[in-house]
Amino acid sequence: MNSHFTQKPAVSKRSVFYVLMVFVLVALLPILVQKGLASAYHFKSRFYIDQWSEGNVPTDLQYANALLAADYAYNIDSDNAHYLLTLAKVMEWGVFSSLAQPNPPLFNQLYTDAIRFRPTWPNAYSDYAYNLAFIQRDINKAWPYLIKAQQYGPYTPEVLHQILSIGFASWPNLTVSQKQFVFTTAKKAASANWRMRNDLKNLASQYQLTPVLCTYFTYMTPRPSAQDENWIKQDMCRK
């Protein structure tokens, strides 16, 4: 008597893999959607910050929209250092534009958390120093963060700008070593690209320190390259 058996088709490893991938993607979908929303809100707030940085004065509506977007991104992903700094920067624009009151405890939390999440990110240190110096008026607390920023990003444009801004604004109250630190940063800026050179020139003019810097450049050692020295003489220190 012959027996007939129906064999079930074998499930291939590839099929099992695809099924598992579908389950993983379905499980991750809510997270991916949340991350996407956070990114979209972040870029919306960054758009406003970039506009203001170009010289546009924030309006009430722009500030409200930027703050709402930055706050949404922060609440969705509060471990993202970029979102923390963006929220802080939007709030700072509100303070500088007289659209909001400073909130030192929240500023400190945002910046210290951003540094904790990305401890080698120079911008987090320099931006926090800027906040401490110009909003919280605490140059002594700000200075160590400038040192850290220079340590992790000695040629980062944002770091150079913040050191020069804070240093020039606080010049009469700086120690000799602090002034030397600012001079060294100015030398780096003078050897950088045209944008950084213009930033140096404009900041020195704003704080009426062009003669001081030009005296330093005249006697500094070692001497700059011929190209850098030509810019210093023909542009920065031209009488």
C-alpha positions in Angstrom: 0.0 0.0 0.0 1.5 3.3 -1.1 1.4 6.2 1.3 1.3 9.7 -0.1 2.7 12.6 2.0 2.2 16.2 1.2 5.4 18.1 1.9 5.2 21.7 3.2 7.4 24.1 1.3 10.5 25.0 3.3 10.6 28.6 4.5 13.8 30.1 3.3 16.1 32.1 5.6 15.6 35.1 3.3 11.9 35.0 3.8 12.3 34.8 7.6 14.7 37.8 7.4 12.2 39.9 5.4 9.4 39.1 7.8 11.6 40.1 10.8 12.6 43.3 9.1 8.9 44.2 8.5 8.2 43.7 12.2 11.3 45.8 13.2 10.3 48.6 10.8 6.7 48.6 12.1 8.0 48.8 15.7 10.4 51.6 14.8 7.9 53.6 12.7 6.6 55.8 15.6 10.1 56.6 16.7 11.2 57.5 13.1 8.2 59.7 12.7 9.0 61.5 16.0 12.6 62.0 14.9 11.5 63.4 11.6 9.1 65.8 13.3 11.8 67.0 15.6 14.2 67.5 12.7 11.6 69.5 10.8 10.9 71.7 13.8 14.6 72.2 14.3 15.2 73.4 10.8 12.3 75.8 11.0 13.7 77.5 14.1 17.2 77.5 12.5 15.8 79.2 9.5 14.7 82.1 11.6 18.0 82.2 13.5 19.9 82.4 10.2 17.6 85.3 9.0 18.2 87.2 12.2 22.0 86.6 12.0 22.0 88.2 8.6 20.7 91.5 10.1 16.9 91.0 10.0 15.2 92.2 13.2 12.9 89.5 14.8 9.2 90.3 14.9 6.8 89.2 17.6 5.4 86.6 15.2 8.7 85.3 14.0 10.0 84.9 17.5 6.8 83.1 18.6 7.0 80.7 15.7 10.8 80.1 16.2 10.4 79.5 19.9 7.4 77.1 19.4 9.3 75.1 16.8 12.5 75.0 18.9 10.5 74.0 22.0 8.7 71.2 20.0 12.0 69.8 18.8 13.5 69.9 22.3 10.5 68.2 23.8 10.5 65.4 21.2 14.3 64.7 21.5 15.7 66.4 24.6 19.0 64.4 24.3 20.0 66.1 21.0 22.6 68.7 21.7 21.8 70.6 18.5 18.1 71.0 19.6 19.1 72.3 23.0 21.5 74.9 21.6 18.9 76.0 19.0 16.3 76.5 21.7 18.8 78.5 23.8 19.7 80.7 20.8 16.1 81.5 19.9 15.6 82.5 23.5 18.7 84.7 23.4 17.4 86.5 20.3 14.2 87.1 22.3 16.3 88.7 25.0 18.5 90.8 22.7 15.4 92.0 20.8 13.5 92.9 24.0 10.8 90.3 23.1 11.5 88.2 26.2 13.0 88.2 29.6 16.2 86.2 30.3 15.8 82.9 32.0 19.2 82.0 33.5 18.2 78.7 35.1 16.8 77.4 31.8 19.8 78.7 29.9 22.2 77.0 32.2 20.3 73.7 32.0 20.2 73.8 28.2 23.9 74.5 27.8 25.2 72.2 30.5 23.0 69.4 29.1 24.3 70.0 25.6 27.9 69.9 26.9 27.1 66.7 28.8 25.7 65.1 25.6 28.5 66.3 23.4 31.5 67.0 25.7 33.9 67.6 22.8 31.7 70.0 20.8 33.5 73.4 20.8 30.4 75.4 19.8 28.5 74.3 23.0 31.3 75.8 25.1 31.7 79.0 23.2 28.0 79.6 22.9 27.5 79.1 26.6 30.4 81.5 27.3 28.7 84.1 25.1 25.4 83.6 27.1 27.2 83.9 30.4 29.1 87.0 29.3 26.4 89.0 27.6 23.2 87.9 29.1 24.1 86.7 32.6 27.0 89.2 32.9 29.4 86.8 34.5 32.7 87.0 32.7 34.5 85.0 35.4 32.2 82.0 34.8 32.3 82.5 31.1 36.1 82.4 30.7 36.8 78.7 31.5 34.2 77.8 28.8 36.2 79.9 26.3 39.3 78.0 27.2 37.5 74.7 26.6 36.1 75.9 23.3 39.5 76.8 22.1 40.8 73.5 23.3 38.3 71.5 21.2 38.0 73.9 18.2 41.0 76.2 18.0 40.2 77.2 14.4 36.4 76.9 14.5 34.9 80.2 13.2 32.2 80.4 15.8 34.7 79.8 18.6 37.1 82.5 17.2 34.1 84.9 17.0 32.9 84.3 20.5 36.4 84.7 22.0 37.0 88.0 20.2 33.5 89.3 21.0 33.7 88.5 24.7 37.4 89.5 24.9 36.9 92.8 23.2 33.8 93.7 25.2 35.5 92.9 28.5 38.9 94.2 27.5 39.4 96.8 30.4 38.7 94.1 33.0 40.8 91.3 31.6 44.0 90.0 33.1 47.3 90.0 31.2 47.0 86.3 30.4 43.4 86.7 29.3 44.4 89.6 26.9 47.2 87.4 25.6 44.7 84.7 24.9 42.6 87.2 22.9 45.6 88.4 21.0 46.5 84.9 20.0 42.9 84.4 18.8 43.1 87.6 16.8 46.3 86.3 15.2 44.5 83.1 14.1 41.6 85.2 12.7 44.0 87.4 10.7 45.4 84.2 9.2 42.0 82.7 8.3 39.7 83.3 5.4 38.3 86.7 4.3 35.1 86.2 6.3 37.0 85.7 9.6 39.3 88.6 8.8 36.4 90.9 8.2 34.8 89.7 11.4 38.0 90.5 13.3 38.2 94.0 11.7 34.6 94.8 12.4 34.7 93.6 16.0 37.9 95.6 16.7 36.3 98.7 15.2 33.1 98.2 17.2 35.0 98.0 20.5 37.5 100.7 19.4 40.5 98.3 19.8 41.9 98.6 16.3 45.0 100.6 17.5 45.7 98.1 20.3 45.5 95.2 17.9 47.6 96.9 15.3 50.3 97.6 17.9 50.3 93.9 18.8 50.5 92.9 15.1 53.4 95.2 14.6 55.6 93.7 17.3 54.3 90.1 17.5 56.6 87.1 17.1 56.9 85.0 15.1 56.0 87.2 12.2 52.9 86.3 10.1 53.2 85.1 6.5 53.8 87.7 3.9 50.2 87.4 2.7 48.8 87.8 6.2 51.1 90.7 7.0 50.0 92.4 3.7 46.3 92.2 4.8 47.1 93.5 8.2 49.0 96.5 6.8 46.8 97.3 3.8 43.4 96.6 5.3 43.2 96.0 9.1 45.7 98.7 10.1 45.6 101.0 7.1 45.6 104.7 8.1 
